Amino acid sequence: GRIADHADFCQEYDRLAEAMNGTPRCRDWEVEAEVTVTVRVTYSTSATTEDDADENAREGIDFDDVLAAYRANGHESFDVEIVSTERA
């Protein structure tokens, strides 16, 4: 596999290895992913209505609040969606 890499003979080596049930080459990859994390954050605010309190929280919760909640309670869940994969 290393010789095939060095001699730019990779495709042929991969084809032969697959045809003969040989060991495929291990290569480096760059994988870009979008990760969505769900964290429960408690936000204290003063407001006259529930809707106003909700709006205050939407505008007031920042990255530091989310990070503090994550560190204090751990994450609830997370999803990983692969955006792209390229050979390094």
Order of alpha helices (4+ residues) and beta strands (2+ residues): alpha-alpha-beta-alpha-alpha-beta
